[in-house]
Amino acid sequence: MEQYFETLKLKPGASIEDVKRAYKVQVKIWHPDRFPAESPRLQEKAHEMFQKVTAAYKKICDAHASHRYSEASGWKGKSTRYTRASRQSTQTTPDSDSQESESVPGFDTRVWPNGDKYEGQIFQDQMHGRGIFTSSQGYVYTGEFKYGKPHGLGKLVYDNGDQYEGSLVNDMLHGKGKYLYANGDRYQGEFQNDLPHGHGVYILANGNIYSGSWENGGLVS
């Protein structure tokens, strides 16, 4: 547990209020939006640290919420269990000394009656930030969300074995990306509304290559 406090630049045993404040500070420092998009190294480092900080915050909050400590352990022996509502409140409500913290999503795990599951950041009671969505239908999306929908950079693994890695807009393949088919074919290039659109290269499993401009899923030149 000590390493999680160290990630947030805190001493082990810091209060939950100090943990919340430290999380908000660190997540602002390492938010990928603060780093130039044209620098892959900085973006990779920012995403790595952003996830590390978020994971540390979740681990500490989970420990605080799920354990009852005795007086011998240094705690007062009171229950530290939170209701779900209070956990969400502590993760998304800003401190009075920081208005910008309103945009810092908290971390949560949610499971729907149909078996769908989401683990990641929540803002205004919606999937927002970075997270993992596992569908009961068999596909998994790992990446960025915006107000309840996959939006930004992410990776999709479909139940049939196909994979997509790249940009999404409003839950659709849109922008630059790479699609790998289960049969060995692959396409790398631009997408629009879930279809190859723009410049791209389609390589068949047998080695044949089709490169050029695509429009609504078809090669036009």
N, CA and C of each residue as an Amber inpcrd file, in Angstrom:
protein
   663
   0.8240000  -1.2140000   0.0000000   0.0000000   0.0000000   0.0000000
   0.8600000   1.2660000   0.0000000   2.0880000   1.1730000   0.5500000
   2.9350000   2.3600000   0.6470000   3.2330000   2.9670000  -0.7230000
   3.4120000   2.0790000  -1.7370000   3.7650000   2.6110000  -3.0560000
   2.6640000   3.4790000  -3.6460000   1.4060000   3.1990000  -3.2540000
   0.2970000   4.0000000  -3.7720000   0.3150000   5.4060000  -3.1710000
   0.6670000   5.4840000  -1.8880000   0.8210000   6.8050000  -1.2700000
   1.9860000   7.5590000  -1.9130000   3.0790000   6.8270000  -2.2000000
   4.2430000   7.4650000  -2.8200000   3.9000000   8.0140000  -4.2010000
   3.0740000   7.2790000  -4.9470000   2.6580000   7.7450000  -6.2770000
   1.9390000   9.0820000  -6.1900000   1.1590000   9.2620000  -5.1200000
   0.4270000  10.5170000  -4.9210000   1.2440000  11.5460000  -4.1480000
   2.5370000  11.2310000  -3.9180000   3.4520000  12.1370000  -3.2020000
   2.9860000  12.3810000  -1.7630000   2.5320000  11.3090000  -1.1150000
   2.0540000  11.3940000   0.2620000   2.8050000  10.4090000   1.1460000
   2.7830000  10.6860000   2.4420000   3.3280000   9.7360000   3.3990000
   2.2630000   8.6860000   3.7070000   2.6660000   7.4250000   3.9140000
   1.6920000   6.3760000   4.2510000   0.8450000   6.7730000   5.4530000
  -0.4540000   6.5100000   5.3620000  -1.3440000   6.8420000   6.4630000
  -1.9630000   8.2180000   6.3580000  -1.7080000   8.9250000   5.2620000
  -2.3150000  10.2520000   5.0860000  -3.8370000  10.1320000   5.0970000
  -4.5040000  11.1830000   5.5230000  -5.9630000  11.1560000   5.6190000
  -6.5910000  11.0630000   4.2350000  -7.8350000  10.6140000   4.2020000
  -8.5290000  10.4780000   2.9240000  -8.7290000  11.8360000   2.2560000
  -8.8510000  12.8920000   3.0540000  -8.9750000  14.2370000   2.4780000
  -7.6730000  14.6480000   1.8010000  -6.5280000  14.3120000   2.4350000
  -5.2330000  14.5950000   1.8120000  -5.0600000  13.7860000   0.5310000
  -5.5540000  12.5540000   0.5520000  -5.4760000  11.6930000  -0.6290000
  -6.2570000  12.3100000  -1.7840000  -7.4570000  12.7940000  -1.5000000
  -8.2830000  13.4080000  -2.5450000  -7.5970000  14.6380000  -3.1360000
  -7.0480000  15.4620000  -2.2500000  -6.3810000  16.6740000  -2.7340000
  -5.1540000  16.3260000  -3.5760000  -4.3750000  15.3470000  -3.0910000
  -3.1630000  14.9560000  -3.8110000  -3.4990000  14.3540000  -5.1700000
  -4.5760000  13.5790000  -5.2110000  -5.0030000  12.9730000  -6.4830000
  -5.3420000  14.0620000  -7.4960000  -6.0800000  15.0560000  -7.0710000
  -6.4860000  16.1260000  -7.9790000  -5.2790000  16.9060000  -8.4950000
  -4.2820000  17.0840000  -7.6230000  -3.0680000  17.7840000  -8.0450000
  -2.3050000  16.9610000  -9.0790000  -2.0910000  15.6750000  -8.7720000
  -1.3010000  14.8220000  -9.6640000  -1.9930000  14.5630000 -10.9960000
  -3.3240000  14.4230000 -10.9680000  -4.0300000  14.1300000 -12.2090000
  -4.0290000  15.3550000 -13.1260000  -3.9560000  16.5410000 -12.5370000
  -3.8270000  17.7430000 -13.3630000  -2.4360000  17.8140000 -13.9880000
  -1.4220000  17.4660000 -13.1950000  -0.0480000  17.5150000 -13.6870000
   0.1540000  16.5900000 -14.8770000  -0.4370000  15.3850000 -14.7770000
  -0.1750000  14.3600000 -15.7870000  -1.3000000  14.1870000 -16.7980000
  -2.2720000  15.0640000 -16.8080000  -3.3570000  14.8980000 -17.7830000
  -2.7900000  15.0230000 -19.1970000  -3.0660000  14.0320000 -20.0670000
  -2.5000000  14.0390000 -21.4270000  -2.7840000  15.3020000 -22.2260000
  -3.8840000  15.9770000 -21.9320000  -4.2300000  17.1870000 -22.6810000
  -3.2090000  18.3030000 -22.4730000  -2.4020000  18.2020000 -21.4100000
  -1.4150000  19.2420000 -21.1280000  -0.1270000  19.0450000 -21.9210000
  -0.0130000  17.9170000 -22.6090000   1.2100000  17.6070000 -23.3330000
   0.9530000  17.6600000 -24.8360000   1.9630000  18.0760000 -25.6070000
   1.7560000  18.2290000 -27.0560000   1.4070000  16.9100000 -27.7330000
   0.3540000  16.9360000 -28.5300000  -0.1050000  15.7230000 -29.2170000
   0.9240000  15.2220000 -30.2210000   1.7730000  16.1310000 -30.7240000
   2.7510000  15.7250000 -31.7320000   3.9930000  15.0760000 -31.1210000
   4.0200000  14.9200000 -29.8070000   5.1560000  14.2800000 -29.1370000
   4.7260000  12.9330000 -28.5630000   4.9170000  11.8390000 -29.3130000
   4.4790000  10.5140000 -28.8580000   5.0800000  10.1070000 -27.5200000
   6.3470000  10.4450000 -27.3010000   6.9950000  10.0510000 -26.0460000
   6.3340000  10.7100000 -24.8420000   6.0910000  12.0010000 -24.9590000
   5.4520000  12.7150000 -23.8540000   4.0300000  12.2280000 -23.6440000
   3.3150000  11.9720000 -24.7310000   1.9480000  11.4670000 -24.6120000
   1.9270000  10.0980000 -23.9400000   2.8730000   9.2430000 -24.3280000
   2.9440000   7.9030000 -23.7260000   3.2350000   7.9980000 -22.2320000
   4.1880000   8.8670000 -21.8700000   4.5210000   9.0550000 -20.4590000
   3.3420000   9.6220000 -19.6900000   2.6520000  10.5920000 -20.2860000
   1.5030000  11.2080000 -19.6220000   0.4010000  10.1860000 -19.3800000
   0.0920000   9.3730000 -20.3950000  -0.9450000   8.3500000 -20.2390000
  -0.5440000   7.3370000 -19.1680000   0.7390000   6.9560000 -19.1690000
   1.2240000   5.9810000 -18.1880000   1.0720000   6.5130000 -16.7650000
   1.5150000   7.7600000 -16.5470000   1.4430000   8.3390000 -15.2080000
   0.0020000   8.6360000 -14.8100000  -0.8170000   9.0620000 -15.7720000
  -2.2210000   9.3490000 -15.4900000  -2.9220000   8.0910000 -14.9830000
  -2.6540000   6.9650000 -15.6410000  -3.2500000   5.7000000 -15.2240000
  -2.7010000   5.2490000 -13.8760000  -1.4030000   5.4650000 -13.6670000
  -0.7710000   5.0640000 -12.4110000  -1.3460000   5.8490000 -11.2380000
  -1.5070000   7.1500000 -11.4250000  -2.0760000   8.0070000 -10.3780000
  -3.5160000   7.6070000 -10.0780000  -4.2990000   7.3680000 -11.1240000
  -5.6970000   6.9760000 -10.9440000  -5.8120000   5.6340000 -10.2370000
  -4.9450000   4.6870000 -10.6160000  -4.9650000   3.3660000  -9.9800000
  -4.5920000   3.4580000  -8.5020000  -3.5940000   4.3010000  -8.1850000
  -3.1830000   4.4680000  -6.7910000  -4.3140000   5.0700000  -5.9610000
  -4.9780000   6.0600000  -6.5220000  -6.1030000   6.6910000  -5.8260000
  -7.2110000   5.6860000  -5.5450000  -7.5180000   4.8580000  -6.5370000
  -8.5710000   3.8550000  -6.3740000  -8.1910000   2.8400000  -5.2970000
  -6.9330000   2.3790000  -5.3130000  -6.4880000   1.3890000  -4.3280000
  -6.6220000   1.9270000  -2.9100000  -6.2040000   3.1680000  -2.7140000
  -6.2810000   3.7590000  -1.3770000  -7.7290000   3.9480000  -0.9530000
  -8.5640000   4.4450000  -1.8680000  -9.9810000   4.6490000  -1.5400000
 -10.6790000   3.3240000  -1.2500000 -10.3520000   2.2900000  -2.0210000
 -10.9570000   0.9800000  -1.7810000 -10.5810000   0.4480000  -0.4060000
  -9.3010000   0.6120000  -0.0460000  -8.8520000   0.1430000   1.2660000
  -9.5340000   0.9260000   2.3760000  -9.6830000   2.2140000   2.1640000
 -10.3220000   3.0650000   3.1650000 -11.7980000   2.7210000   3.3290000
 -12.4310000   2.3320000   2.2340000 -13.8720000   2.0930000   2.2640000
 -14.2580000   0.6940000   2.7180000 -13.3400000  -0.2620000   2.6170000
 -13.7420000  -1.6510000   2.8370000 -13.1990000  -2.2980000   4.1070000
 -12.4150000  -1.5630000   4.8770000 -11.8180000  -2.1710000   6.0660000
 -12.2380000  -1.4590000   7.3480000 -12.3170000  -2.2380000   8.4070000
 -12.5570000  -1.6970000   9.7480000 -11.2850000  -1.9320000  10.5600000
 -10.7070000  -0.8630000  11.0570000  -9.4490000  -0.9830000  11.7740000
  -9.6730000  -0.8810000  13.2810000  -8.8220000  -1.5550000  14.0300000
  -8.9050000  -1.5200000  15.4940000  -8.0800000  -0.3650000  16.0260000
  -8.2220000  -0.0770000  17.3130000  -7.4450000   0.9900000  17.9290000
  -5.9600000   0.6720000  17.8620000  -5.6160000  -0.6070000  17.9410000
  -4.2160000  -1.0020000  17.9050000  -3.5590000  -0.6590000  16.5750000
  -4.3390000  -0.5680000  15.5350000  -3.7770000  -0.2840000  14.2200000
  -3.5480000   1.2030000  14.0020000  -3.9740000   2.0130000  14.9410000
  -3.7820000   3.4440000  14.7970000  -5.0390000   4.1720000  14.3860000
  -6.0810000   3.4300000  13.9980000  -7.3600000   4.0330000  13.6770000
  -8.2370000   4.0350000  14.9150000  -9.3080000   4.7780000  14.8730000
 -10.1540000   4.9360000  16.0530000 -11.1780000   3.8290000  16.2110000
 -11.1470000   2.8440000  15.3400000 -12.0650000   1.7250000  15.4790000
 -13.4280000   1.9720000  14.8780000 -13.6290000   3.1310000  14.2430000
 -14.9150000   3.4290000  13.6250000 -14.9600000   2.8160000  12.2300000
 -16.1500000   2.5130000  11.7800000 -16.2990000   1.9520000  10.4450000
 -15.9000000   2.9870000   9.4140000 -15.1360000   2.5510000   8.4110000
 -14.7360000   3.4680000   7.3410000 -15.4780000   3.1600000   6.0510000
 -16.5250000   2.3520000   6.1420000 -17.2880000   2.0320000   4.9380000
 -18.0910000   3.2510000   4.4840000 -18.0670000   3.4740000   3.1880000
 -18.8220000   4.5750000   2.6060000 -20.0130000   4.0090000   1.8460000
 -21.0630000   4.7880000   1.7340000 -22.1430000   4.4190000   0.8160000
 -21.6690000   4.7360000  -0.5890000 -22.3020000   4.1460000  -1.5830000
 -21.9110000   4.4200000  -2.9640000 -22.0490000   5.9010000  -3.2820000
 -23.1110000   6.4990000  -2.7800000 -23.3470000   7.9150000  -3.0730000
 -22.2360000   8.7780000  -2.5050000 -21.7890000   8.4650000  -1.2860000
 -20.7540000   9.2920000  -0.6750000 -19.4160000   9.0840000  -1.3530000
 -19.1400000   7.8660000  -1.8500000 -17.8950000   7.6280000  -2.5700000
 -17.8650000   8.4720000  -3.8340000 -18.9780000   8.4940000  -4.5630000
 -19.0190000   9.2930000  -5.7850000 -18.8550000  10.7700000  -5.4550000
 -19.4410000  11.1720000  -4.3630000 -19.3620000  12.5730000  -3.9790000
 -17.9320000  12.9720000  -3.6770000 -17.1940000  12.1110000  -2.9390000
 -15.8350000  12.4720000  -2.5790000 -14.9220000  12.4670000  -3.7880000
 -15.2660000  11.7210000  -4.8330000 -14.3820000  11.6330000  -5.9780000
 -14.6330000  12.7340000  -6.9980000 -15.8130000  13.2840000  -7.0400000
 -16.1240000  14.2360000  -8.1050000 -16.3990000  15.6450000  -7.6060000
 -16.5370000  15.8250000  -6.3080000 -16.8220000  17.1470000  -5.7790000
 -15.5310000  17.9090000  -5.5560000 -15.3790000  19.1290000  -6.0900000
 -14.1320000  19.8610000  -5.9670000 -13.9360000  20.4310000  -4.5780000
 -12.6580000  20.6250000  -4.1880000 -12.3580000  21.3540000  -2.9650000
 -12.6720000  22.8190000  -3.1960000 -12.9370000  23.5240000  -2.1260000
 -13.3230000  24.9220000  -2.2420000 -12.1950000  25.7840000  -2.7920000
 -10.9270000  25.3010000  -2.6620000  -9.8110000  26.1250000  -3.1070000
  -9.4150000  25.8380000  -4.5490000 -10.1950000  25.0500000  -5.2830000
  -9.8310000  24.7240000  -6.6570000 -11.0660000  24.5370000  -7.5140000
 -11.3800000  25.5170000  -8.3370000 -12.5230000  25.4090000  -9.2280000
 -12.2330000  24.4690000 -10.3840000 -10.9580000  24.3780000 -10.8170000
 -10.6100000  23.5390000 -11.9550000 -10.8420000  22.0640000 -11.6650000
 -10.8500000  21.6860000 -10.3950000 -10.9890000  20.2720000 -10.0530000
 -12.3610000  19.7300000 -10.4110000 -13.2910000  20.5770000 -10.8040000
 -14.5980000  20.1000000 -11.2410000 -14.4710000  19.2020000 -12.4700000
 -13.4030000  19.3890000 -13.2350000 -13.2450000  18.6060000 -14.4540000
 -12.4490000  17.3290000 -14.2400000 -12.0940000  17.0130000 -13.0010000
 -11.3190000  15.8100000 -12.7170000 -12.2540000  14.6450000 -12.4490000
 -12.2760000  13.6370000 -13.3390000 -13.1820000  12.5120000 -13.1150000
 -12.7020000  11.6240000 -11.9820000 -13.6450000  11.0110000 -11.2500000
 -13.3030000  10.0290000 -10.2460000 -13.2630000   8.6440000 -10.8600000
 -12.8840000   7.6690000 -10.0760000 -12.7490000   6.2920000 -10.5680000
 -13.8420000   5.4340000  -9.9590000 -14.4320000   4.5600000 -10.7770000
 -15.5030000   3.7080000 -10.2670000 -15.5780000   2.4300000 -11.0970000
 -16.2370000   1.4270000 -10.5470000 -16.5310000   0.1850000 -11.2600000
 -18.0360000   0.0120000 -11.2860000 -18.5940000  -0.2400000 -12.4620000
 -20.0410000  -0.3930000 -12.5820000 -20.3760000  -1.6520000 -13.3760000
 -21.3930000  -2.3520000 -12.9150000 -21.8600000  -3.5590000 -13.5890000
 -23.3520000  -3.4120000 -13.8390000 -23.7850000  -3.6220000 -15.0780000
 -25.1890000  -3.4940000 -15.4440000 -25.8920000  -4.8550000 -15.3670000
 -27.2130000  -4.8510000 -15.2270000 -27.9760000  -6.1120000 -15.1230000
 -27.7450000  -7.0710000 -16.2880000 -27.4440000  -6.5400000 -17.4740000
 -27.2340000  -7.4190000 -18.6410000 -25.8360000  -8.0240000 -18.6850000
 -24.9860000  -7.6680000 -17.6930000 -23.6400000  -8.2240000 -17.6390000
 -22.5440000  -7.3070000 -18.1290000 -22.8900000  -6.1630000 -18.7410000
 -21.8810000  -5.1970000 -19.1540000 -21.1410000  -4.6750000 -17.9250000
 -19.8590000  -4.3400000 -18.1080000 -19.0560000  -3.8570000 -16.9790000
 -18.1580000  -2.7150000 -17.4300000 -18.0230000  -1.7020000 -16.5680000
 -17.1340000  -0.5770000 -16.8450000 -16.2430000  -0.3370000 -15.6400000
 -14.9530000  -0.2000000 -15.8940000 -13.9870000   0.1530000 -14.8590000
 -13.2050000   1.3570000 -15.3570000 -13.3270000   2.4760000 -14.6800000
 -12.6060000   3.6500000 -15.1330000 -13.1250000   4.9260000 -14.5250000
 -12.8650000   6.0130000 -15.2100000 -13.2040000   7.3260000 -14.6820000
 -14.6630000   7.6810000 -14.9690000 -15.2430000   8.3660000 -13.9950000
 -16.6450000   8.7830000 -14.0630000 -16.7200000  10.2880000 -13.8480000
 -17.5120000  10.9580000 -14.6550000 -17.7430000  12.3920000 -14.4620000
 -19.2100000  12.6710000 -14.7290000 -19.8610000  13.3470000 -13.7990000
 -21.2950000  13.6420000 -13.9110000 -22.0910000  12.3600000 -14.1590000
 -21.6950000  11.3120000 -13.4340000 -22.3770000  10.0130000 -13.4630000
 -22.3150000   9.3410000 -14.8330000 -21.3090000   9.6770000 -15.6440000
 -21.1470000   9.0520000 -16.9530000 -19.7100000   8.5740000 -17.1280000
 -19.5100000   7.6040000 -18.0070000 -18.1660000   7.1750000 -18.3690000
 -17.4650000   8.3510000 -19.0390000 -16.3570000   8.7950000 -18.4520000
 -15.7060000  10.0080000 -18.9610000 -14.2560000  10.0010000 -18.4890000
 -13.3360000  10.0270000 -19.4510000 -11.9250000   9.9120000 -19.1120000
 -11.3910000   8.6120000 -19.7020000 -10.5500000   7.9170000 -18.9640000
 -10.0080000   6.6440000 -19.4340000 -10.6570000   5.4870000 -18.6870000
 -10.9170000   4.3920000 -19.4070000 -11.5420000   3.2550000 -18.7550000
 -11.5820000   2.0260000 -19.6420000 -12.1790000   0.9700000 -19.0920000
 -12.3260000  -0.2990000 -19.8060000 -13.7940000  -0.7050000 -19.7640000
 -14.3820000  -0.9140000 -20.9320000 -15.7660000  -1.3680000 -21.0220000
 -15.7730000  -2.7850000 -21.5790000 -16.3450000  -3.7080000 -20.8080000
 -16.4470000  -5.1050000 -21.2300000 -17.9100000  -5.4300000 -21.4740000
 -18.2480000  -5.7340000 -22.7130000 -19.6320000  -6.0150000 -23.0750000
 -19.9830000  -7.4700000 -22.8030000 -21.2090000  -7.6970000 -22.3990000
 -21.6890000  -9.0660000 -22.2000000 -21.7370000  -9.8230000 -23.5270000
 -21.6850000  -9.0830000 -24.6330000 -21.7020000  -9.6970000 -25.9640000
 -20.3190000 -10.1810000 -26.3950000 -19.2910000  -9.8470000 -25.5960000
 -17.9680000 -10.3990000 -25.8680000 -16.8980000  -9.4340000 -26.3100000
 -17.2300000  -8.1820000 -26.6350000 -16.1880000  -7.2610000 -27.0630000
 -15.7090000  -6.4070000 -25.8900000 -14.4700000  -5.9120000 -26.0090000
 -13.8560000  -5.1060000 -24.9490000 -13.2780000  -3.8390000 -25.5640000
 -13.5920000  -2.6950000 -24.9600000 -13.0150000  -1.4220000 -25.3930000
 -12.1760000  -0.8560000 -24.2560000 -10.9330000  -0.5170000 -24.5700000
 -10.0280000   0.0950000 -23.6010000  -9.5480000   1.4200000 -24.1640000
  -9.8110000   2.5060000 -23.4630000  -9.3690000   3.7890000 -23.9800000
 -10.1220000   4.9560000 -23.3890000 -10.3040000   5.9760000 -24.2030000
 -10.8790000   7.2300000 -23.7360000 -12.3880000   7.2840000 -23.9890000
 -13.0800000   7.9040000 -23.0380000 -14.5300000   8.0930000 -23.1340000
 -14.8490000   9.5770000 -22.9840000 -15.9850000   9.9710000 -23.5450000
 -16.4680000  11.3420000 -23.3740000 -17.9740000  11.3120000 -23.1930000
 -18.4120000  11.6870000 -22.0090000 -19.8400000  11.7470000 -21.6800000
 -20.5930000  10.4830000 -22.1020000 -20.0810000   9.3470000 -21.6650000
 -20.7930000   8.0890000 -21.8400000 -20.4710000   7.2940000 -23.0870000
 -19.6470000   7.8480000 -23.9980000 -19.3480000   7.1410000 -25.2490000
 -17.8420000   7.0430000 -25.4770000 -17.3780000   5.9450000 -26.1250000
 -15.9780000   5.8880000 -26.5400000 -15.6620000   7.0760000 -27.4450000
 -14.6400000   7.8300000 -27.0920000 -14.3290000   9.0530000 -27.8360000
 -12.8760000   9.4130000 -27.5420000 -12.0510000   9.3950000 -28.5900000
 -10.6310000   9.6580000 -28.4050000  -9.8250000   8.4640000 -28.8820000
  -8.6980000   8.2030000 -28.2440000  -7.8590000   7.0730000 -28.6250000
  -8.2410000   5.8370000 -27.8290000  -8.2960000   4.6930000 -28.5050000
  -8.6630000   3.4800000 -27.7920000  -8.4070000   2.2330000 -28.6050000
  -8.6960000   1.1020000 -27.9740000  -8.5270000  -0.1970000 -28.6270000
  -9.7850000  -1.0300000 -28.4360000 -10.2830000  -1.5880000 -29.5250000
 -11.4570000  -2.4550000 -29.5090000 -11.0450000  -3.8750000 -29.8700000
 -11.4640000  -4.8220000 -29.0490000 -11.2620000  -6.2320000 -29.3660000
 -12.6460000  -6.8540000 -29.4960000 -12.9860000  -7.3100000 -30.6960000
 -14.3190000  -7.8370000 -30.9660000 -14.4160000  -9.3210000 -30.6080000
 -15.6420000  -9.7790000 -30.4400000 -15.8540000 -11.1730000 -30.0570000
 -15.4670000 -12.1500000 -31.1660000 -15.3720000 -11.6780000 -32.4070000
 -14.9950000 -12.5650000 -33.5190000 -13.4870000 -12.6080000 -33.7550000
 -12.7210000 -11.8710000 -32.9240000 -11.2710000 -11.8660000 -33.0600000
 -10.7040000 -10.6550000 -33.7580000 -11.5440000  -9.8540000 -34.4220000
 -11.0770000  -8.6170000 -35.0460000 -10.6110000  -7.6360000 -33.9670000
  -9.6880000  -6.7340000 -34.3510000  -9.2070000  -5.7100000 -33.4250000
  -9.0820000  -4.3720000 -34.1470000  -9.3610000  -3.3070000 -33.4080000
  -9.1600000  -1.9600000 -33.9410000  -8.4110000  -1.1460000 -32.9050000
  -7.4440000  -0.3790000 -33.3680000  -6.7100000   0.5130000 -32.4760000
  -6.5230000   1.8490000 -33.1700000  -7.0000000   2.9090000 -32.5190000
  -6.8910000   4.2190000 -33.1310000  -7.9000000   5.1970000 -32.5720000
  -8.3620000   6.1020000 -33.4210000  -9.2460000   7.1910000 -33.0030000
 -10.7190000   6.8160000 -33.1580000 -11.5260000   7.2500000 -32.1760000
 -12.9800000   7.0910000 -32.2440000 -13.6370000   8.4310000 -31.9440000
 -14.7940000   8.6630000 -32.5510000 -15.5880000   9.8570000 -32.2830000
 -17.0350000   9.4220000 -32.0800000 -17.5680000   9.7230000 -30.9060000
 -18.9590000   9.3600000 -30.5960000 -19.2590000   7.8880000 -30.8730000
 -18.3830000   7.0150000 -30.3910000 -18.5850000   5.5640000 -30.4880000
 -18.4750000   5.0350000 -31.9110000 -17.7760000   5.7670000 -32.7920000
 -17.5840000   5.2960000 -34.1670000 -16.1080000   5.4080000 -34.5310000
 -15.6230000   4.4630000 -35.3650000 -14.2540000   4.5430000 -35.8620000
 -14.1520000   5.7830000 -36.7410000 -13.2790000   6.6910000 -36.3560000
 -13.2400000   7.9820000 -37.0540000 -11.8700000   8.6130000 -36.8110000
 -11.1480000   8.8850000 -37.9050000  -9.7950000   9.4030000 -37.7800000
  -8.7980000   8.3290000 -38.1850000  -7.5770000   8.4270000 -37.6950000
  -6.5460000   7.4600000 -38.0620000  -6.6040000   6.2310000 -37.1640000
  -6.4300000   5.0580000 -37.7970000  -6.4600000   3.8390000 -37.0120000
  -5.9690000   2.6350000 -37.7860000  -5.9470000   1.5060000 -37.0870000
  -5.4980000   0.2450000 -37.6800000  -6.5020000  -0.8440000 -37.3230000
  -7.0030000  -1.5330000 -38.3430000  -7.9920000  -2.5950000 -38.1300000
  -7.3710000  -3.9230000 -38.5500000  -7.3380000  -4.8720000 -37.6190000
  -6.7930000  -6.2010000 -37.8780000  -7.9320000  -7.2060000 -37.9010000
  -8.0790000  -7.9000000 -39.0150000  -9.1320000  -8.9040000 -39.1440000
  -8.6380000 -10.2500000 -38.6200000  -9.5590000 -11.0390000 -38.1080000
  -9.2010000 -12.3420000 -37.5560000  -8.6110000 -13.2670000 -38.6190000
  -8.9530000 -13.0220000 -39.8930000  -8.4540000 -13.8920000 -40.9690000
  -7.0580000 -13.5070000 -41.4500000  -6.4650000 -12.4590000 -40.8390000
  -5.1190000 -12.0420000 -41.2110000  -5.0520000 -10.7990000 -42.0660000
  -6.1600000 -10.3710000 -42.6500000  -6.1950000  -9.1110000 -43.4030000
  -6.0160000  -7.9400000 -42.4320000  -5.5570000  -6.8160000 -42.9660000
  -5.4560000  -5.6230000 -42.1140000  -5.5630000  -4.3530000 -42.9580000
  -6.1120000  -3.3220000 -42.3220000  -6.2300000  -2.0090000 -42.9650000
  -5.6460000  -0.9770000 -42.0200000  -4.8390000  -0.0900000 -42.5690000
  -4.2780000   0.9960000 -41.7730000  -4.4330000   2.2970000 -42.5370000
  -5.0450000   3.2690000 -41.8760000  -5.2650000   4.5440000 -42.5420000
  -6.3660000   5.3350000 -41.8720000  -7.1430000   6.0350000 -42.6820000
  -8.1800000   6.9180000 -42.1620000  -9.5600000   6.2550000 -42.2020000
 -10.3650000   6.6040000 -41.1920000 -11.7360000   6.0980000 -41.0930000
 -12.7010000   7.2710000 -40.9740000 -13.9390000   7.0060000 -41.3710000
 -15.0230000   7.9520000 -41.1380000 -16.3150000   7.1620000 -40.9790000
 -17.0090000   7.4060000 -39.8790000 -18.2840000   6.7220000 -39.6170000
 -18.1720000   5.1990000 -39.7290000 -17.1350000   4.6540000 -39.0910000
 -16.9160000   3.2010000 -39.0130000 -16.3720000   2.5680000 -40.2880000
 -16.0850000   3.3520000 -41.3370000 -15.6320000   2.7870000 -42.6090000
 -14.3090000   3.4130000 -43.0480000 -13.4710000   2.6520000 -43.7900000
 -12.2760000   3.2550000 -44.3700000 -12.6670000   4.4350000 -45.2540000
 -12.0660000   5.5700000 -45.0050000 -12.4410000   6.7770000 -45.7520000
 -11.2680000   7.7480000 -45.6660000 -10.6910000   8.0600000 -46.8290000
  -9.4890000   8.8720000 -46.8620000  -8.3360000   8.0220000 -47.3650000
  -7.1270000   8.3680000 -46.9960000  -5.9780000   7.5790000 -47.4620000
  -5.7650000   6.3740000 -46.5580000  -5.5130000   5.2120000 -47.1830000
  -5.2700000   4.0150000 -46.3990000  -4.6780000   2.8850000 -47.2140000
  -4.2000000   1.8750000 -46.4990000  -3.5940000   0.7000000 -47.1210000
  -4.2840000  -0.5480000 -46.5900000  -4.7540000  -1.3860000 -47.5220000
  -5.3910000  -2.6520000 -47.1410000  -4.4630000  -3.7790000 -47.5920000
  -4.0500000  -4.6120000 -46.6400000  -3.1310000  -5.7090000 -46.9360000
  -3.8310000  -7.0280000 -46.6410000  -3.9780000  -7.8440000 -47.6650000
  -4.6160000  -9.1420000 -47.4920000  -3.6580000 -10.1180000 -46.8230000
  -4.2100000 -11.1600000 -46.2480000  -3.3970000 -12.1690000 -45.5820000
  -2.4290000 -12.8390000 -46.5560000  -2.7850000 -12.8700000 -47.8480000
  -1.9130000 -13.5070000 -48.8470000  -0.8140000 -12.5770000 -49.3540000
  -0.7950000 -11.3270000 -48.8300000   0.2550000 -10.3910000 -49.1980000
  -0.1360000  -9.3450000 -50.2120000  -1.2670000  -9.4800000 -50.8620000
  -1.7240000  -8.4670000 -51.8200000  -1.9930000  -7.1390000 -51.1110000
  -1.5890000  -6.0420000 -51.7680000  -1.7020000  -4.7220000 -51.1520000
  -2.5740000  -3.8060000 -52.0170000  -3.5020000  -3.1060000 -51.3790000
  -4.3670000  -2.1360000 -52.0550000  -4.2190000  -0.8020000 -51.3210000
  -3.5700000   0.1420000 -51.9740000  -3.2780000   1.4270000 -51.3410000
  -3.8570000   2.5600000 -52.1660000  -4.3790000   3.5730000 -51.4810000
  -4.9150000   4.7230000 -52.1910000  -5.9710000   5.4380000 -51.3940000
  -6.8840000   6.0880000 -52.1040000  -7.9660000   6.8350000 -51.4630000
  -9.2050000   5.9600000 -51.3440000  -9.8150000   6.0170000 -50.1730000
 -11.0060000   5.2170000 -49.8950000 -12.1870000   6.1400000 -49.6470000
 -13.3670000   5.6550000 -50.0380000 -14.5860000   6.4290000 -49.8160000
 -15.6950000   5.4940000 -49.3540000 -16.1650000   5.7320000 -48.1330000
 -17.2470000   4.9220000 -47.5540000 -16.9860000   3.4170000 -47.6580000
 -15.7380000   3.0330000 -47.3870000 -15.3990000   1.6160000 -47.3480000
 -14.8740000   1.0350000 -48.6310000 -14.8760000   1.7970000 -49.7320000
 -14.4170000   1.2840000 -51.0180000 -13.2120000   2.0440000 -51.5420000
 -12.3070000   1.3420000 -52.2290000 -11.1320000   1.9660000 -52.8250000
 -11.5380000   2.6780000 -54.1150000 -11.2490000   3.9730000 -54.2070000
 -11.6680000   4.7500000 -55.3800000 -10.4980000   5.1490000 -56.2730000
  -9.3000000   5.1440000 -55.7560000  -8.1360000   5.4830000 -56.5980000
  -6.8490000   5.0020000 -55.9500000
